[in-house]
Amino acid sequence: MKKIVILWLVIFSLSGCGTFSAPLDVLSQGFAPLEKMFNPKTNSRYYERKARHLVNQLVDRMEDENSNDAIRKIAIMDLVDHNGRVAELGRYLSLKITNEISKNNYFKLAPRGDLLDAMKSLNMDFDSFKTSIPKEFGEVLQVEAVISGKIIDLGTNLDVNVNSIDVKTGEIIASASESFARSDFATEMLRKY
């Protein structure tokens, strides 16, 4: 009995540690709550890592295309679902993308409040950016590019696609895609508007 208590204490102390990861097949054979506790798909760090990978792809491609330094300031839109609406997951992922891009000193970011004010004054919504970008939006925000994206629910996973769009030409400068696990967390956030 004493060994079981010690084992539980060790497991609970390691559950907050990012370096401990037990194989899921071993956990699933034993005690089901352990599988959920150590499953990276239910952990917010999992989404942060995936967002970081997505941003790294996009920024690398933007820097390659932006060798003449034409794009220095960007705006980041909330990601939309297949209906063009912004779910909680779209807001959450755009925040993670913003956090990751802000770590890169290459681009400056338009504040979210300014972005929302510009959209309101131009009578735009987040879904407007999948088809066209008005030049006025770039002029109001003083940005050269906008990052927008879409979350596609594939049933077994979520496909997140983001594009960097030149506001003057409306052309896609760079794009990136990342597959996210369709966890209970993600599914619930995708349903909330």
C-alpha positions as CSV (number, residue, x, y, z in Angstrom):
1,M,0.0,0.0,0.0
2,K,2.9,2.3,0.9
3,K,4.4,1.7,-2.6
4,I,1.2,2.6,-4.3
5,V,0.9,5.9,-2.5
6,I,4.5,6.8,-3.3
7,L,3.9,5.8,-7.0
8,W,0.9,8.1,-7.1
9,L,2.8,11.0,-5.6
10,V,5.6,10.6,-8.1
11,I,3.1,10.4,-11.0
12,F,1.2,13.5,-9.9
13,S,4.4,15.5,-9.3
14,L,5.7,14.5,-12.8
15,S,2.4,15.3,-14.5
16,G,3.2,19.0,-14.4
17,C,6.6,18.3,-15.8
18,G,6.9,18.7,-19.6
19,T,9.7,16.2,-19.9
20,F,7.7,13.2,-18.6
21,S,5.7,11.3,-21.1
22,A,4.5,7.8,-20.7
23,P,3.7,5.7,-23.7
24,L,-0.1,5.8,-24.3
25,D,-0.3,2.1,-25.1
26,V,1.1,1.2,-21.7
27,L,-1.3,3.7,-20.0
28,S,-4.3,2.5,-21.9
29,Q,-3.7,-1.0,-20.7
30,G,-3.7,0.1,-17.1
31,F,-5.6,2.9,-15.6
32,A,-7.7,5.1,-18.0
33,P,-7.4,8.4,-16.1
34,L,-3.6,8.2,-16.5
35,E,-4.1,8.2,-20.3
36,K,-6.0,11.4,-20.2
37,M,-3.5,13.0,-17.8
38,F,-0.5,12.3,-20.0
39,N,-2.1,12.6,-23.4
40,P,-0.4,15.5,-25.2
41,K,-3.5,16.1,-27.2
42,T,-5.4,17.5,-24.1
43,N,-2.5,19.7,-23.1
44,S,-2.4,23.4,-24.0
45,R,1.4,23.1,-24.6
46,Y,0.6,20.7,-27.4
47,Y,-1.4,23.5,-29.2
48,E,1.4,26.0,-28.4
49,R,4.0,23.8,-30.0
50,K,1.8,23.2,-33.1
51,A,1.1,27.0,-33.4
52,R,4.8,27.6,-33.1
53,H,5.5,25.2,-35.9
54,L,2.8,26.8,-38.1
55,V,4.2,30.2,-37.5
56,N,7.8,29.1,-38.1
57,Q,6.7,27.8,-41.5
58,L,4.9,31.0,-42.4
59,V,7.5,33.4,-41.2
60,D,10.3,31.5,-42.9
61,R,8.4,31.7,-46.2
62,M,7.5,35.3,-45.6
63,E,11.2,36.2,-45.0
64,D,12.2,34.4,-48.1
65,E,9.7,36.3,-50.2
66,N,10.4,39.5,-48.4
67,S,14.1,39.9,-49.1
68,N,13.6,43.6,-50.1
69,D,12.0,44.4,-46.7
70,A,8.7,45.5,-48.3
71,I,6.7,44.0,-45.4
72,R,7.5,45.1,-41.9
73,K,4.2,45.5,-40.2
74,I,1.4,42.9,-40.2
75,A,-2.1,42.4,-38.8
76,I,-3.3,39.0,-37.6
77,M,-6.9,38.0,-38.1
78,D,-8.8,35.5,-36.0
79,L,-9.1,32.2,-37.9
80,V,-12.5,31.2,-39.3
81,D,-14.3,27.9,-39.6
82,H,-15.8,26.4,-42.7
83,N,-18.8,28.7,-42.4
84,G,-16.6,31.8,-42.1
85,R,-17.4,32.3,-38.5
86,V,-14.9,32.9,-35.7
87,A,-15.1,30.2,-33.0
88,E,-13.2,30.3,-29.7
89,L,-10.6,28.0,-31.2
90,G,-10.0,30.6,-34.0
91,R,-9.5,33.3,-31.4
92,Y,-7.2,31.0,-29.3
93,L,-5.0,30.0,-32.3
94,S,-4.7,33.6,-33.6
95,L,-3.5,34.6,-30.1
96,K,-1.0,31.8,-30.2
97,I,0.1,32.9,-33.6
98,T,0.4,36.5,-32.4
99,N,2.5,35.4,-29.4
100,E,4.9,33.4,-31.6
101,I,5.3,36.2,-34.2
102,S,5.9,38.8,-31.5
103,K,8.9,36.8,-30.4
104,N,10.3,37.3,-33.9
105,N,11.8,40.8,-34.1
106,Y,11.5,40.9,-37.9
107,F,7.8,41.9,-38.0
108,K,5.9,44.6,-36.1
109,L,2.2,43.7,-35.3
110,A,-0.8,45.9,-35.5
111,P,-2.6,46.0,-32.1
112,R,-5.8,43.9,-31.9
113,G,-7.9,46.9,-30.8
114,D,-6.8,48.9,-33.9
115,L,-7.5,45.9,-36.1
116,L,-11.1,45.6,-34.7
117,D,-11.6,49.4,-35.1
118,A,-10.5,49.4,-38.7
119,M,-12.7,46.4,-39.5
120,K,-15.7,48.2,-37.9
121,S,-15.0,51.5,-39.7
122,L,-14.7,49.6,-43.1
123,N,-17.7,47.4,-42.4
124,M,-15.6,44.2,-42.7
125,D,-15.6,40.8,-41.0
126,F,-13.0,38.2,-40.4
127,D,-14.2,36.1,-43.4
128,S,-13.7,39.1,-45.8
129,F,-10.0,38.2,-46.1
130,K,-10.4,34.9,-47.8
131,T,-11.5,36.6,-51.0
132,S,-10.1,40.1,-51.1
133,I,-8.3,42.7,-49.0
134,P,-9.2,46.3,-49.4
135,K,-6.3,48.7,-49.8
136,E,-8.0,51.0,-47.3
137,F,-7.6,48.4,-44.6
138,G,-3.9,48.4,-45.0
139,E,-3.8,52.2,-45.1
140,V,-5.9,52.6,-42.0
141,L,-3.8,50.1,-40.0
142,Q,-0.5,51.1,-41.7
143,V,0.2,47.4,-42.4
144,E,1.7,45.8,-45.5
145,A,0.3,42.3,-45.0
146,V,-2.5,40.5,-43.2
147,I,-2.3,36.9,-41.8
148,S,-5.7,35.2,-42.0
149,G,-6.6,31.6,-41.9
150,K,-9.1,28.8,-41.7
151,I,-9.7,25.8,-39.5
152,I,-11.1,22.8,-41.3
153,D,-12.6,20.0,-39.2
154,L,-11.7,16.7,-41.0
155,G,-13.3,14.5,-38.4
156,T,-10.2,12.8,-37.2
157,N,-8.1,15.9,-37.0
158,L,-8.2,19.7,-37.6
159,D,-6.4,21.2,-40.6
160,V,-5.3,24.8,-39.9
161,N,-4.3,26.8,-42.9
162,V,-2.9,30.4,-42.7
163,N,-2.0,32.8,-45.5
164,S,0.0,36.0,-45.5
165,I,-1.7,38.4,-47.9
166,D,-0.2,41.6,-49.4
167,V,-2.9,44.3,-48.7
168,K,-1.9,46.3,-51.8
169,T,-2.1,43.5,-54.4
170,G,-4.3,41.0,-52.6
171,E,-1.8,38.3,-53.5
172,I,-0.8,35.5,-51.1
173,I,2.8,36.1,-50.1
174,A,3.2,32.9,-48.1
175,S,1.1,30.1,-46.7
176,A,1.4,27.3,-44.1
177,S,-0.6,24.4,-42.9
178,E,-0.5,22.3,-39.8
179,S,-2.6,19.3,-38.7
180,F,-3.9,19.5,-35.1
181,A,-5.4,16.6,-33.1
182,R,-9.1,16.8,-32.8
183,S,-9.2,16.6,-29.0
184,D,-12.2,17.2,-26.8
185,F,-10.7,20.6,-26.0
186,A,-10.4,21.6,-29.6
187,T,-13.9,20.3,-30.5
188,E,-15.5,22.1,-27.7
189,M,-13.7,25.4,-28.6
190,L,-14.7,24.9,-32.3
191,R,-18.4,24.8,-31.3
192,K,-18.3,28.0,-29.2
193,Y,-18.8,31.4,-31.0
